[in-house]
Amino acid sequence: MTLGPADGGRRSRRGFLYQDAVTLLDCLDMLDGHWTEVSWEDLEDVLCYTADAPSYRQVKTVEGAKRHSIADICKPDPAKKTENRTAATSYLGKLFGGKPLPEGTRFTLIVNETPQRDLFQFVCERGGTRGPISAEDRERIVEKLDGLSLPDGRDVGWCVDRLDVLVTARSCDQVEDEARRRLVPLITTYLGQDPLAQEVDNVLLGLHGYIARRATEPEPRRHTADEFRCILGKTILQVTGQRPDGSTEPLMTLQAKLRPAGVPNAEAERQHQAMLAFRQTQRRSLGSERQRLAELSDKVYAICQLTSMQRRGGLIEAGEPAYRATMLAVSQMREVVSGTVDLSQALAALSDITARCQNRYEDAS
């Protein structure tokens, strides 16, 4: 499975680790029978279907002590020009508008902090339903979104009656912990035995990578439960080398990918440890720091793409020459030379990208 950080498509990869983790939980819900199909970066951040009825799910994360209120989610986008600050630019305006609204439609605002009291009445558990809301607050939202144009003859009140708020864990790490716990029995069923902790982590990473890669493709793709279960099975096979019938196939670890480049085992192991540390840093980071790490990965990945192109064109030989050219290019990045980025972190990003790609140095594929 090859994961390229932001390289165009429907969205940039910057800052979407949390959203990808939430998407994975929705896919696991689908395996439990809660949804019939799931797609992402579609008409919404996540789009889930129960038969033909869509559930439009928008992910909004905040840092620190900020807690969303009705006023927040109905407020026009302040980044827009004054004349363009309409109800359609608010969180709810974007969630309700611009998409088909057939019978059975639901809307979910997914947040990582407990909302304020007026919005808390919309909160429901994952897979559950919320209780009633006050008529006064319903009318407040209708008034604040006055002028919002909706399709299919719907009005704002109709949408508010179908709005839920789902409070998820505060950090990406915590969301991934929930996904990890839910993956363990699925992997156990596949293998017929308990998986190793590292195997679970690597399956989680592989699924995260699949979701991220699909998010950058030109067209969204709906996944059924059977399709996603197949993707899960392929990921487990890649990680463990073991098929459900007990047969095995060789694994391709980072160390194995570095072997054609002549990297000694001890050095490859250090790169492996640096890669793990880089991934942990990515998961813990928020806001501008997360964006900085994503931009670093983008630039390192671009160097890898350039090296691959030169290999395919016969300008650089496979193996050690390709490895040397890539390492030198990373060490000569403007950010590294200026001291803005530590060389160790840039090389750790390279190790992360190498581990996610097939045959980085062995051939010209």
DOKE-557929 format. One record per residue (C-alpha): residue in one letter; x, y, z. Coordinates in nm, 4 decimals. Example, Ala and Ser with C-alpha at 12.3 -4.5 7.8 and 13.67 -1.06 7.14 Angstrom:
2
rest=a	u=1.2300	v=-0.4500	w=0.7800 $
rest=s	u=1.3670	v=-0.1060	w=0.7140 $
***
This chain:
365
rest=m	u=0.0000	v=0.0000	w=0.0000 $
rest=t	u=0.1507	v=0.3296	w=-0.1075 $
rest=l	u=0.0568	v=0.6499	w=0.0653 $
rest=g	u=0.1587	v=0.9813	w=-0.0859 $
rest=p	u=0.1029	v=1.2875	w=0.1278 $
rest=a	u=-0.0861	v=1.5775	w=-0.0251 $
rest=d	u=-0.0396	v=1.5608	w=-0.3981 $
rest=g	u=-0.3548	v=1.7305	w=-0.5232 $
rest=g	u=-0.6937	v=1.5736	w=-0.5804 $
rest=r	u=-1.0056	v=1.6604	w=-0.3858 $
rest=r	u=-0.8229	v=1.7963	w=-0.0833 $
rest=s	u=-0.4850	v=1.8715	w=0.0639 $
rest=r	u=-0.3576	v=1.6189	w=0.3152 $
rest=r	u=-0.2676	v=1.8919	w=0.5629 $
rest=g	u=-0.4406	v=1.8692	w=0.8975 $
rest=f	u=-0.6705	v=1.5774	w=0.8189 $
rest=l	u=-0.5251	v=1.3033	w=1.0408 $
rest=y	u=-0.8053	v=1.3495	w=1.2939 $
rest=q	u=-1.0746	v=1.3417	w=1.0263 $
rest=d	u=-0.9251	v=1.0244	w=0.8780 $
rest=a	u=-0.9328	v=0.8573	w=1.2204 $
rest=v	u=-1.3009	v=0.9504	w=1.2632 $
rest=t	u=-1.3710	v=0.8174	w=0.9125 $
rest=l	u=-1.2141	v=0.4859	w=1.0109 $
rest=l	u=-1.4527	v=0.4609	w=1.3066 $
rest=d	u=-1.7465	v=0.5162	w=1.0701 $
rest=c	u=-1.6130	v=0.2377	w=0.8469 $
rest=l	u=-1.5873	v=0.0075	w=1.1488 $
rest=d	u=-1.9459	v=0.1024	w=1.2369 $
rest=m	u=-2.0374	v=-0.0102	w=0.8857 $
rest=l	u=-1.8770	v=-0.3494	w=0.9502 $
rest=d	u=-2.1006	v=-0.3690	w=1.2594 $
rest=g	u=-2.4071	v=-0.3128	w=1.0393 $
rest=h	u=-2.4774	v=0.0511	w=1.1248 $
rest=w	u=-2.4266	v=0.1775	w=0.7663 $
rest=t	u=-2.4643	v=0.0173	w=0.4259 $
rest=e	u=-2.2077	v=0.2422	w=0.2526 $
rest=v	u=-1.9431	v=0.4956	w=0.3548 $
rest=s	u=-1.7456	v=0.7473	w=0.1495 $
rest=w	u=-1.5352	v=1.0472	w=0.2447 $
rest=e	u=-1.4462	v=1.3833	w=0.0929 $
rest=d	u=-1.7698	v=1.3376	w=-0.0985 $
rest=l	u=-2.0650	v=1.5721	w=-0.0506 $
rest=e	u=-1.9370	v=1.6045	w=0.3079 $
rest=d	u=-1.6300	v=1.5162	w=0.5143 $
rest=v	u=-1.7871	v=1.1741	w=0.5658 $
rest=l	u=-2.0980	v=1.0496	w=0.3871 $
rest=c	u=-2.2733	v=0.7434	w=0.5280 $
rest=y	u=-2.5767	v=0.5694	w=0.3852 $
rest=t	u=-2.8471	v=0.3546	w=0.5371 $
rest=a	u=-2.9956	v=0.2068	w=0.2201 $
rest=d	u=-3.0583	v=0.5220	w=0.0106 $
rest=a	u=-3.0822	v=0.7631	w=0.3048 $
rest=p	u=-2.7688	v=0.9794	w=0.3463 $
rest=s	u=-2.6107	v=1.0908	w=0.6704 $
rest=y	u=-2.3956	v=1.3973	w=0.6075 $
rest=r	u=-2.1186	v=1.4150	w=0.8670 $
rest=q	u=-1.8971	v=1.7192	w=0.9126 $
rest=v	u=-1.5866	v=1.7091	w=1.1364 $
rest=k	u=-1.4972	v=2.0248	w=1.3290 $
rest=t	u=-1.2038	v=2.0132	w=1.5702 $
rest=v	u=-1.0871	v=2.2871	w=1.8055 $
rest=e	u=-0.7861	v=2.3222	w=2.0325 $
rest=g	u=-0.7831	v=2.4135	w=2.3981 $
rest=a	u=-1.0882	v=2.5205	w=2.5924 $
rest=k	u=-1.3074	v=2.6445	w=2.3063 $
rest=r	u=-1.6534	v=2.4852	w=2.3092 $
rest=h	u=-1.9013	v=2.5208	w=2.0257 $
rest=s	u=-2.2388	v=2.6853	w=2.0802 $
rest=i	u=-2.5412	v=2.7470	w=1.8610 $
rest=a	u=-2.4060	v=3.0950	w=1.7882 $
rest=d	u=-2.0711	v=2.9506	w=1.6740 $
rest=i	u=-2.2129	v=2.6990	w=1.4289 $
rest=c	u=-2.4560	v=2.9515	w=1.2781 $
rest=k	u=-2.2018	v=3.2318	w=1.2461 $
rest=p	u=-2.1006	v=3.3273	w=0.8888 $
rest=d	u=-1.7378	v=3.2599	w=0.8024 $
rest=p	u=-1.5394	v=3.5668	w=0.9196 $
rest=a	u=-1.2646	v=3.4870	w=0.6667 $
rest=k	u=-1.5001	v=3.5786	w=0.3823 $
rest=k	u=-1.5375	v=3.9291	w=0.2467 $
rest=t	u=-1.8082	v=4.1230	w=0.4286 $
rest=e	u=-2.0518	v=4.1002	w=0.1393 $
rest=n	u=-2.0031	v=3.7212	w=0.1246 $
rest=r	u=-2.0605	v=3.6513	w=0.4944 $
rest=t	u=-2.3942	v=3.4794	w=0.4498 $
rest=a	u=-2.5699	v=3.1997	w=0.6349 $
rest=a	u=-2.4447	v=2.9596	w=0.3667 $
rest=t	u=-2.0842	v=3.0076	w=0.4885 $
rest=s	u=-2.1582	v=2.9007	w=0.8471 $
rest=y	u=-2.0898	v=2.5482	w=0.9734 $
rest=l	u=-2.4570	v=2.4554	w=0.9587 $
rest=g	u=-2.5069	v=2.6402	w=0.6302 $
rest=k	u=-2.2389	v=2.4237	w=0.4716 $
rest=l	u=-2.3710	v=2.1093	w=0.6384 $
rest=f	u=-2.7325	v=2.1627	w=0.5305 $
rest=g	u=-2.6840	v=2.3202	w=0.1882 $
rest=g	u=-2.5651	v=2.2162	w=-0.1551 $
rest=k	u=-2.6670	v=1.8504	w=-0.1478 $
rest=p	u=-2.9725	v=1.6283	w=-0.2054 $
rest=l	u=-3.2076	v=1.6065	w=0.0937 $
rest=p	u=-3.4266	v=1.2980	w=0.0450 $
rest=e	u=-3.6453	v=1.1458	w=0.3146 $
rest=g	u=-3.4354	v=0.9772	w=0.5815 $
rest=t	u=-3.1545	v=1.2340	w=0.5622 $
rest=r	u=-2.9561	v=1.2977	w=0.8823 $
rest=f	u=-2.6900	v=1.5558	w=0.9613 $
rest=t	u=-2.4095	v=1.5084	w=1.2144 $
rest=l	u=-2.1690	v=1.7698	w=1.3416 $
rest=i	u=-1.8694	v=1.5852	w=1.4870 $
rest=v	u=-1.6714	v=1.7824	w=1.7468 $
rest=n	u=-1.3790	v=1.7008	w=1.9746 $
rest=e	u=-1.4872	v=1.9134	w=2.2732 $
rest=t	u=-1.8086	v=1.8950	w=2.4744 $
rest=p	u=-2.0292	v=2.1751	w=2.3358 $
rest=q	u=-2.1925	v=2.4469	w=2.5414 $
rest=r	u=-2.5296	v=2.3869	w=2.7027 $
rest=d	u=-2.7511	v=2.5105	w=2.4194 $
rest=l	u=-2.5812	v=2.2854	w=2.1644 $
rest=f	u=-2.5358	v=1.9940	w=2.4052 $
rest=q	u=-2.9037	v=1.9016	w=2.3719 $
rest=f	u=-2.8219	v=1.7825	w=2.0169 $
rest=v	u=-2.5553	v=1.5382	w=2.1411 $
rest=c	u=-2.6027	v=1.1668	w=2.0816 $
rest=e	u=-2.3872	v=0.8603	w=2.1306 $
rest=r	u=-2.2150	v=0.6960	w=1.8336 $
rest=g	u=-2.4818	v=0.4827	w=1.6701 $
rest=g	u=-2.7536	v=0.6267	w=1.8958 $
rest=t	u=-3.0249	v=0.8900	w=1.8744 $
rest=r	u=-3.0567	v=1.2197	w=2.0575 $
rest=g	u=-3.3406	v=1.3399	w=2.2720 $
rest=p	u=-3.5792	v=1.6309	w=2.2093 $
rest=i	u=-3.4575	v=1.9891	w=2.1761 $
rest=s	u=-3.6218	v=2.3064	w=2.2953 $
rest=a	u=-3.8543	v=2.4865	w=2.0570 $
rest=e	u=-3.6832	v=2.8136	w=2.1510 $
rest=d	u=-3.3365	v=2.6945	w=2.0427 $
rest=r	u=-3.4776	v=2.5387	w=1.7277 $
rest=e	u=-3.6255	v=2.8747	w=1.6362 $
rest=r	u=-3.2967	v=3.0505	w=1.7166 $
rest=i	u=-3.1174	v=2.8395	w=1.4556 $
rest=v	u=-3.3934	v=2.8974	w=1.2005 $
rest=e	u=-3.3645	v=3.2731	w=1.2530 $
rest=k	u=-2.9846	v=3.2779	w=1.2367 $
rest=l	u=-2.9869	v=3.0826	w=0.9100 $
rest=d	u=-3.2560	v=3.2971	w=0.7543 $
rest=g	u=-3.2047	v=3.3222	w=0.3797 $
rest=l	u=-3.0309	v=2.9856	w=0.3458 $
rest=s	u=-3.1436	v=2.8247	w=0.0198 $
rest=l	u=-3.2047	v=2.4487	w=0.0382 $
rest=p	u=-3.2949	v=2.1925	w=-0.2318 $
rest=d	u=-3.5856	v=1.9517	w=-0.2557 $
rest=g	u=-3.8333	v=2.1949	w=-0.1002 $
rest=r	u=-3.6702	v=2.1675	w=0.2434 $
rest=d	u=-3.6346	v=2.4467	w=0.4979 $
rest=v	u=-3.3942	v=2.5074	w=0.7845 $
rest=g	u=-3.6383	v=2.3749	w=1.0447 $
rest=w	u=-3.6586	v=2.0429	w=0.8589 $
rest=c	u=-3.2797	v=2.0152	w=0.8734 $
rest=v	u=-3.2563	v=2.1141	w=1.2408 $
rest=d	u=-3.5011	v=1.8376	w=1.3284 $
rest=r	u=-3.2532	v=1.5918	w=1.1742 $
rest=l	u=-2.9346	v=1.7349	w=1.3274 $
rest=d	u=-2.7144	v=1.5419	w=1.5712 $
rest=v	u=-2.3910	v=1.6371	w=1.7448 $
rest=l	u=-2.1380	v=1.3602	w=1.8074 $
rest=v	u=-1.8636	v=1.4311	w=2.0611 $
rest=t	u=-1.5500	v=1.2300	w=1.9860 $
rest=a	u=-1.2165	v=1.2111	w=2.1663 $
rest=r	u=-1.0104	v=1.5260	w=2.1978 $
rest=s	u=-0.6978	v=1.4124	w=2.0102 $
rest=c	u=-0.6174	v=1.1967	w=1.7096 $
rest=d	u=-0.4275	v=0.9592	w=1.9396 $
rest=q	u=-0.7408	v=0.9007	w=2.1470 $
rest=v	u=-0.9601	v=0.8399	w=1.8414 $
rest=e	u=-0.7008	v=0.5949	w=1.7110 $
rest=d	u=-0.6993	v=0.4186	w=2.0493 $
rest=e	u=-1.0711	v=0.3543	w=2.0061 $
rest=a	u=-1.0153	v=0.2272	w=1.6511 $
rest=r	u=-0.7300	v=0.0088	w=1.7754 $
rest=r	u=-0.9522	v=-0.1537	w=2.0400 $
rest=r	u=-1.2195	v=-0.2230	w=1.7808 $
rest=l	u=-0.9702	v=-0.3679	w=1.5340 $
rest=v	u=-0.8317	v=-0.6290	w=1.7753 $
rest=p	u=-1.1301	v=-0.8712	w=1.7558 $
rest=l	u=-1.1503	v=-0.8273	w=1.3764 $
rest=i	u=-0.7821	v=-0.9117	w=1.3346 $
rest=t	u=-0.8151	v=-1.2004	w=1.5816 $
rest=t	u=-1.1012	v=-1.3463	w=1.3790 $
rest=y	u=-0.8964	v=-1.3149	w=1.0582 $
rest=l	u=-0.5802	v=-1.4737	w=1.2019 $
rest=g	u=-0.7459	v=-1.7288	w=1.4277 $
rest=q	u=-0.5228	v=-1.6082	w=1.7123 $
rest=d	u=-0.4503	v=-1.2936	w=1.9101 $
rest=p	u=-0.2462	v=-1.0388	w=1.7102 $
rest=l	u=0.0702	v=-0.8755	w=1.8391 $
rest=a	u=0.0351	v=-0.5152	w=1.9528 $
rest=q	u=0.2676	v=-0.4008	w=1.6734 $
rest=e	u=0.0567	v=-0.5851	w=1.4180 $
rest=v	u=-0.2545	v=-0.4016	w=1.5343 $
rest=d	u=-0.0678	v=-0.0702	w=1.5129 $
rest=n	u=0.0464	v=-0.1469	w=1.1595 $
rest=v	u=-0.3025	v=-0.2495	w=1.0464 $
rest=l	u=-0.4330	v=0.0776	w=1.1894 $
rest=l	u=-0.1642	v=0.2663	w=1.0017 $
rest=g	u=-0.2428	v=0.0810	w=0.6794 $
rest=l	u=-0.6144	v=0.1615	w=0.6987 $
rest=h	u=-0.5323	v=0.5211	w=0.7861 $
rest=g	u=-0.3158	v=0.5316	w=0.4741 $
rest=y	u=-0.5871	v=0.3849	w=0.2554 $
rest=i	u=-0.8392	v=0.6457	w=0.3704 $
rest=a	u=-0.5873	v=0.9261	w=0.3199 $
rest=r	u=-0.4961	v=0.8107	w=-0.0300 $
rest=r	u=-0.8585	v=0.7755	w=-0.1385 $
rest=a	u=-0.9288	v=1.1255	w=-0.0083 $
rest=t	u=-0.6889	v=1.2792	w=-0.2621 $
rest=e	u=-0.8262	v=1.0973	w=-0.5657 $
rest=p	u=-1.0345	v=1.2936	w=-0.8205 $
rest=e	u=-1.3612	v=1.1109	w=-0.7550 $
rest=p	u=-1.5064	v=0.9855	w=-0.4259 $
rest=r	u=-1.5768	v=0.6170	w=-0.3895 $
rest=r	u=-1.8518	v=0.4573	w=-0.1854 $
rest=h	u=-1.7453	v=0.1500	w=0.0084 $
rest=t	u=-1.9838	v=-0.1267	w=0.1092 $
rest=a	u=-1.9204	v=-0.3369	w=0.4183 $
rest=d	u=-1.7967	v=-0.6255	w=0.2042 $
rest=e	u=-1.5563	v=-0.3993	w=0.0167 $
rest=f	u=-1.4115	v=-0.2484	w=0.3317 $
rest=r	u=-1.3830	v=-0.5916	w=0.4928 $
rest=c	u=-1.1789	v=-0.6968	w=0.1888 $
rest=i	u=-0.9555	v=-0.3905	w=0.2320 $
rest=l	u=-0.9122	v=-0.4800	w=0.5984 $
rest=g	u=-0.8174	v=-0.8356	w=0.5018 $
rest=k	u=-0.5598	v=-0.7177	w=0.2492 $
rest=t	u=-0.4113	v=-0.4832	w=0.5070 $
rest=i	u=-0.3838	v=-0.7618	w=0.7649 $
rest=l	u=-0.2181	v=-0.9816	w=0.5009 $
rest=q	u=0.0341	v=-0.7093	w=0.4212 $
rest=v	u=0.1119	v=-0.6564	w=0.7888 $
rest=t	u=0.1263	v=-1.0164	w=0.9090 $
rest=g	u=0.1973	v=-1.2060	w=0.5881 $
rest=q	u=-0.0690	v=-1.4516	w=0.6978 $
rest=r	u=-0.3869	v=-1.5456	w=0.5121 $
rest=p	u=-0.7033	v=-1.6701	w=0.6841 $
rest=d	u=-0.6235	v=-2.0268	w=0.5714 $
rest=g	u=-0.2953	v=-2.0132	w=0.7661 $
rest=s	u=-0.0655	v=-1.9802	w=0.4649 $
rest=t	u=0.1872	v=-1.6984	w=0.4625 $
rest=e	u=0.3739	v=-1.4699	w=0.2266 $
rest=p	u=0.6905	v=-1.2642	w=0.2810 $
rest=l	u=0.6562	v=-0.9286	w=0.4570 $
rest=m	u=0.8156	v=-0.6109	w=0.3295 $
rest=t	u=0.9449	v=-0.4162	w=0.6290 $
rest=l	u=1.1301	v=-0.0859	w=0.6227 $
rest=q	u=1.4509	v=-0.2771	w=0.6889 $
rest=a	u=1.3826	v=-0.4996	w=0.3865 $
rest=k	u=1.3138	v=-0.1968	w=0.1684 $
rest=l	u=1.6468	v=-0.0449	w=0.2714 $
rest=r	u=1.8440	v=-0.3639	w=0.2108 $
rest=p	u=1.8764	v=-0.3166	w=-0.1699 $
rest=a	u=2.0328	v=0.0225	w=-0.0954 $
rest=g	u=2.3087	v=-0.1418	w=0.1084 $
rest=v	u=2.1928	v=-0.0016	w=0.4417 $
rest=p	u=2.3349	v=-0.2087	w=0.7311 $
rest=n	u=2.0824	v=-0.3731	w=0.9608 $
rest=a	u=2.1813	v=-0.1618	w=1.2601 $
rest=e	u=2.1309	v=0.1616	w=1.0658 $
rest=a	u=1.8023	v=0.0353	w=0.9227 $
rest=e	u=1.6805	v=-0.0380	w=1.2742 $
rest=r	u=1.7676	v=0.3167	w=1.3833 $
rest=q	u=1.5718	v=0.4495	w=1.0870 $
rest=h	u=1.2816	v=0.2296	w=1.1927 $
rest=q	u=1.2869	v=0.3801	w=1.5425 $
rest=a	u=1.3077	v=0.7331	w=1.3985 $
rest=m	u=1.0087	v=0.6546	w=1.1774 $
rest=l	u=0.8014	v=0.5409	w=1.4773 $
rest=a	u=0.8941	v=0.8547	w=1.6717 $
rest=f	u=0.7968	v=1.0736	w=1.3750 $
rest=r	u=0.4573	v=0.9051	w=1.3469 $
rest=q	u=0.3939	v=0.9513	w=1.7188 $
rest=t	u=0.4832	v=1.3187	w=1.6881 $
rest=q	u=0.2403	v=1.3542	w=1.3978 $
rest=r	u=-0.0435	v=1.1960	w=1.5940 $
rest=r	u=0.0158	v=1.4162	w=1.8991 $
rest=s	u=0.0450	v=1.7410	w=1.7049 $
rest=l	u=-0.2327	v=1.9928	w=1.6524 $
rest=g	u=-0.2883	v=2.3103	w=1.4557 $
rest=s	u=0.0151	v=2.4812	w=1.3063 $
rest=e	u=0.2562	v=2.2101	w=1.4216 $
rest=r	u=0.0525	v=1.9406	w=1.2486 $
rest=q	u=0.0443	v=2.1503	w=0.9329 $
rest=r	u=0.4215	v=2.2028	w=0.9502 $
rest=l	u=0.4840	v=1.8267	w=0.9735 $
rest=a	u=0.2391	v=1.7602	w=0.6893 $
rest=e	u=0.4158	v=2.0187	w=0.4724 $
rest=l	u=0.7500	v=1.8578	w=0.5556 $
rest=s	u=0.6148	v=1.5181	w=0.4482 $
rest=d	u=0.4796	v=1.6730	w=0.1285 $
rest=k	u=0.8209	v=1.8120	w=0.0368 $
rest=v	u=1.0094	v=1.4941	w=0.1210 $
rest=y	u=0.7580	v=1.2897	w=-0.0763 $
rest=a	u=0.8084	v=1.5223	w=-0.3741 $
rest=i	u=1.1810	v=1.4464	w=-0.3577 $
rest=c	u=1.1011	v=1.0739	w=-0.3593 $
rest=q	u=0.8774	v=1.1206	w=-0.6639 $
rest=l	u=1.1557	v=1.3049	w=-0.8455 $
rest=t	u=1.4044	v=1.0306	w=-0.7642 $
rest=s	u=1.1609	v=0.7647	w=-0.8866 $
rest=m	u=1.1101	v=0.9546	w=-1.2107 $
rest=q	u=1.4864	v=0.9712	w=-1.2640 $
rest=r	u=1.5154	v=0.5979	w=-1.1997 $
rest=r	u=1.2427	v=0.5197	w=-1.4512 $
rest=g	u=1.4203	v=0.7418	w=-1.7034 $
rest=g	u=1.7510	v=0.5666	w=-1.6481 $
rest=l	u=1.9184	v=0.8757	w=-1.5007 $
rest=i	u=1.9775	v=0.7135	w=-1.1609 $
rest=e	u=2.0464	v=0.3464	w=-1.0975 $
rest=a	u=1.8387	v=0.1477	w=-0.8498 $
rest=g	u=1.9770	v=0.0490	w=-0.5118 $
rest=e	u=2.2498	v=0.2521	w=-0.3450 $
rest=p	u=2.2649	v=0.5310	w=-0.6118 $
rest=a	u=1.8917	v=0.6006	w=-0.5743 $
rest=y	u=1.9215	v=0.5919	w=-0.1956 $
rest=r	u=2.2210	v=0.8284	w=-0.2015 $
rest=a	u=2.0471	v=1.0730	w=-0.4356 $
rest=t	u=1.7362	v=1.0789	w=-0.2165 $
rest=m	u=1.9303	v=1.1261	w=0.1089 $
rest=l	u=2.1389	v=1.4067	w=-0.0389 $
rest=a	u=1.8333	v=1.5834	w=-0.1800 $
rest=v	u=1.6613	v=1.5704	w=0.1597 $
rest=s	u=1.9729	v=1.6980	w=0.3376 $
rest=q	u=1.9909	v=1.9882	w=0.0921 $
rest=m	u=1.6303	v=2.1002	w=0.1410 $
rest=r	u=1.6130	v=2.4745	w=0.1981 $
rest=e	u=1.4483	v=2.4239	w=0.5375 $
rest=v	u=1.7250	v=2.1876	w=0.6488 $
rest=v	u=2.0093	v=2.4077	w=0.5252 $
rest=s	u=1.8605	v=2.7135	w=0.6969 $
rest=g	u=1.8104	v=2.5233	w=1.0211 $
rest=t	u=1.4310	v=2.5659	w=1.0185 $
rest=v	u=1.3950	v=2.1865	w=1.0154 $
rest=d	u=1.6354	v=1.9482	w=1.1849 $
rest=l	u=1.8021	v=1.7076	w=0.9448 $
rest=s	u=1.7079	v=1.4230	w=1.1798 $
rest=q	u=1.3378	v=1.5083	w=1.1473 $
rest=a	u=1.3567	v=1.5402	w=0.7682 $
rest=l	u=1.5239	v=1.1983	w=0.7466 $
rest=a	u=1.2643	v=1.0535	w=0.9847 $
rest=a	u=0.9948	v=1.1810	w=0.7468 $
rest=l	u=1.1807	v=1.0074	w=0.4637 $
rest=s	u=1.1832	v=0.6809	w=0.6605 $
rest=d	u=0.8094	v=0.7159	w=0.7210 $
rest=i	u=0.7417	v=0.7656	w=0.3509 $
rest=t	u=0.9759	v=0.4804	w=0.2521 $
rest=a	u=0.7946	v=0.2419	w=0.4868 $
rest=r	u=0.4618	v=0.3283	w=0.3217 $
rest=c	u=0.5844	v=0.2672	w=-0.0353 $
rest=q	u=0.6719	v=-0.0490	w=-0.2220 $
rest=n	u=1.0247	v=-0.1083	w=-0.3538 $
rest=r	u=1.1484	v=0.2469	w=-0.2988 $
rest=y	u=1.5071	v=0.1612	w=-0.3988 $
rest=e	u=1.4980	v=-0.1913	w=-0.5417 $
rest=d	u=1.3668	v=-0.1272	w=-0.8909 $
rest=a	u=1.2118	v=0.1394	w=-1.1120 $
rest=s	u=0.8490	v=0.0522	w=-1.0373 $
***
